[in-house]
Amino acid sequence: MCILEKLLIVFFGICALGANFFRTERLFAYETKEVSSNCALNVNMRSEEHRTHKSDRRDLVMERSIAEQYVRIVDKKIFYLETVGDDGIPVVFVHGNFASSKWFEPALKILPSGLKGYAIDLPNFGRSDRLEEVSIDNYANYVINFILEMELDGVVLVGHSLGGAVAQSAVIKRPDLIDRVILVDPAPPDGLKTPEEVYPYLEMYRGNRELLKKALIGVMPTREVDEFLEQLVDEALLMDGRCFVENARALEKYDFTEALSEIEVPHLVVVGKLDNIVTEEMARRFERILRDVEIRVLPDYGHSVILEDTELFVKILEDFVER
């Protein structure tokens, strides 16, 4: 991989999360400090064992049917995926930047029968309508109104990457609707600042399929390159063109630190040790804020365990729901 491609992957990390460029640049030299915590869990699985267990799990899974749906939320048409079949504990999945509900399709297919899954396209993404105002709080309003429109009770809210920031905003606004929150490689609770000199690079991804593909490969380093990845690139290109820059701006403008300190809803924060965007230190900031939080560090995965090892992700979700 040439130097330009490496830089572009880093820049994708910035626009995918609005991450601070200088933090990202230092990431490869970062050595994680040992932090003792009763809530912290480390999964220490050798790579060879990880591959074997992953294969064994896949052989035992029976896929569920997924329905494509639209619903009118306030003034916008919102696209979502839904598991077909009996009702169960509702799990609402919120994707990150350059993404869509498609990122959770593999998880929906193997979701346990006691769970009812919904994965939405946030407005400005995928097949949902566009928003005039681009902000984390505005995205969260549509997640909340989706929950209300679908008449869901005791929701397990799952947010990945930028979707993690959206989930934080949603639980602050309406904790009464949400029973548990799972944040996967989430934007930190205090927001992320992108230096001005980086913004011109964010525009490079607009309509550039090859660069987006290389960037997506970079944020899921342990996943094979296959036809599904090609579909994810297509989904990334559906995002509103303004959001190549404006989503990074939105991630600069929030700080949920004080509001989250009042939240009693149980949280699970999952972070990959190989993540080149969100560090373990960023994930552990939630320990200093939330009243009920567990941090789980996955040593063999990058920024996207939801796709790097979907079976493991679903098992972690199931265990947390049953806790």
N, C-alpha and C positions, 0 to 999 in steps of 0.2 A: 504494500500500500504506500503510495507516494505521500510526501509531506502535506500537499494540498488536501488530499482526501482525509488525512488524519485531522487536519484543522477543521475541515467541513463537518466531520462527525462531532467534534467538540462544539462547533457552532450550532449543530442540530440540538445538542444537549442544552444549549442556552435557550434556543427558541422553543424547545419542547417543554422546558420548565421555567424559562426566564432566569436560568441559573447565573450566578455571578461568574463571569469568565475567569477571573483570577483564581477563584476557588477551584474551578474545574481544571485549570492549568496545573495546579499543584497536586491534583488528586493522585497522580501516578507515583508521587513521592510520599504520599500520606501513609503514616503508620498508625494503625488504630490503637488507642490506649485501652487498657483493660479497665472496664468500669464494672464494679460490683453492684448488682441490683437483683433483688428478689424477683423482679418482673422480667429480667432479661434471660433469653434463651438463645443458645447457639447450637446450630445443627452442624455437627462435625461428621460429615460423611465423605469418605474418600471418593475421588472422581469415578473410579472403576465401580465401586459399590453403587454410586448414584446412578450410573447408566444401567446397571443390572436391575436395580429396584424400579427405575422408571419404566423399563421394558416389561417387567412383571406386572406392574400396576396397569399398564395399558391393555395387557392381555385379558384382564379381569373386568374391564369396564364395558357396560352396555350403554350405547348412546341414546339420548333422549331427542325427541323431535323439537324443532325450533320454529316458531311462527314469526313472520315479519308483519309488523303492525304500525299504524299511525294513530295518533291521538291529538286533539286540539288542546293545547295548553295556553291559557290566556288568549293571546292573539296569534299564536304560532302553531304550525303543524310540526309535530315531533315524531320522528321515527324511532321505533324500538324493536328489540328482539325479546321474545317471551318463550319460556319453556311450555310445552304442551302437556296437559295432563292434570292430575289432581292438584288441589291447592296445598300449600305448605307454608312454612315461614318465608315471608317475602325477602328476597335479596335483590337490592338495586345496585347495579354496577355502573360506575361513572368513569369513562375513559380519560386519557390524557390528551396532550397536544398532538397534532398531526395524526389523529387517531379517530376511532368511531366505535360503535357497538361491536363491530367485527372483531375487535381485539378480545372480546369476552365470549365469542361464539364457541370456541373449544371448551371453555369452562361450563357454559350452559349445557352443552351436550352430555357432560358427565356429572352434572350436579345431582347429588343424592335425591331420592324421591321425596324426602321430607322437606325439601326446599323448593320454593317457586322463584325462578330467576327472571329478572328484567334487566336488559342492558339498553340504555338509551343513547341516541346520538344527541349530544348537547346542541343547542342552537349554534349556528355558524359551522357545524361539522356535519360530515356525512350527508344524509338525505333529509335532515331537518332544515326548517326555515332559518333565515338569517336575522340577526339582531342588530339594531342600530347602536346600542351601547355595549361595548366589550368590557366586561368586568367579572371578576370572580364571584362577587355577590349576585350579579345579574344571572350568571349561569346557575348559581345555587337556587335562585328563586324558581327557576324552571324545574329543577330536581324536586324541590319541595312541592310545587304545584302538580308535578307528575304523581308523586306519592298521594296527594290529596285526591286527584282526579281518579286514580285507580283504586281509591279507598283501601289503602294498605295499612295494616296495623302491625306494630312491633317490627319495624323494618331493620334489616341488617344492611347497612350502607357501606359499599366498597368503592374506594376511590384510588385510582392509579395515577401517579405522576401529577400533572396539573389537576386531574380529577381528584387528587388528594386534597388540594386546596379548596376545591369546590365542596367536597364532603365536609371539610372543617367549617366552612361558612354555613352549610346547611344545618349541621348539628347545633351550631350556635344559635341560629335563628329559630329552629323548631326541635329542640331536644325531646319534646313529647312524642314526636312521630318516630323516633329512632331508638331501637333497643340496643344496638351494638354498631361500632364503626371499625372497619378494617382499612387501613391506609397502606398501600403498597408502593414503596419507593416514592413517597409523597413529597411535594413541595413543602419546605419547612413552615412552622407555625408563624414565623415572623417575616415572611415574604422573601423575595429574591430580587436583587438589583442587577440589572444588565448594563454594563458601561456603554455610553453613547457610541463609542467607536466600533462597537460590535454590531450595531443595528443595520448598517449597510449589508453585512454578510447574511442577515436573516432573509433579505430579499432574494438572495441567490437560489433559494429553494422553491420560490414561486414558479410553478409549472415545470420544474426541472426534475423529471422522473428518475434519472440516473443518480443524481445527488441524493435525492430522498431515499432511494433504495439503499445506497451505501450507508447513509445515516441510520436507517432502521436496523441494518445488520449490526451496526456499532452499538446500539442500545439493547440488543438481545444476543450477546456474544456466544452463548452456548447453544443457540438454536440453529438447526439446519436451514439452509437456503432452499426454499421449495416453492411450489405454486401458491401456497397460502401467503407467503411473504409477498409475492407479486400482487396478490389481492389487497394486502395491507398498504402497499404503495399506491394503488389505485384509490383506496379510501383516503389516504393522506392528501391526494390531489383534489378531493372534493371540498376541503376546508375553504372557507371564505378567504379570498386573497388578502384582505386587510389583516387577518389574524396572524400572518407570518411575522408581523411586527407587534400588532396590538395585544396579542396574548402575553408576550413578554412584558409589555407595558403594564398589563393588568396584574401580573405577578409581583410587580414592584410596589403596588399601591395598597397592599393589605398588611396588617399585623394583627393576628388573632391571639396573641399571647395572653392578654388580660382576660378576654372573653372566654377562652378555653379553660382558664384556671377555675371557672365557675361550673364547668360541665362535669356531671357525674356519670354520663354514659360510658360504659366500658369501651376501651380502644385497644386494638392490636395494630402495631406498626411493624411492617415487614420490609426489610431492606437487604439487597444483595451485596455481598462483599465485593463483587466484581463490578458493581455499578459505577460507571464513569460520569455520573451526573449527581446523584445523591449519596453523600457519604454516611457512614455509620454515625459520625458526630452530629450530622444534621438530623438524623432520625432520633437520636437520643435527646434532642432538645425537648421532645414531647414528654420525656420522663420528668423534666423539671417543671412542667406546666400542668399536665393532666392529673386528675386525682386517681384515676383507675386506668392504668396503661401497661401493656406488655410489649416489649421490644423483641422482635425475633430476627436474628441475623443469619442469613443463608450464605455460607462461604463459597458455594459452587455456582452462584448465579449473578447475573448482571442487573440491569435496570428493569427487567421484564419477566420475572418468574411466572407471571400469568400465562406467558407463551413459551418460555424456556422449559418449564416443567409444569404443565397444566394440572397433571394428576397430583403433584405435591401441593400446588396452590389450593386446589379444591379440598384436599385433606386438611390443610391448615385452616381453611375457612370452616369446614365441618366441625373440627375439634373446638374451635373458638365459639361457635354457635352452641355447642353442647356443653361447654364449660359451666 
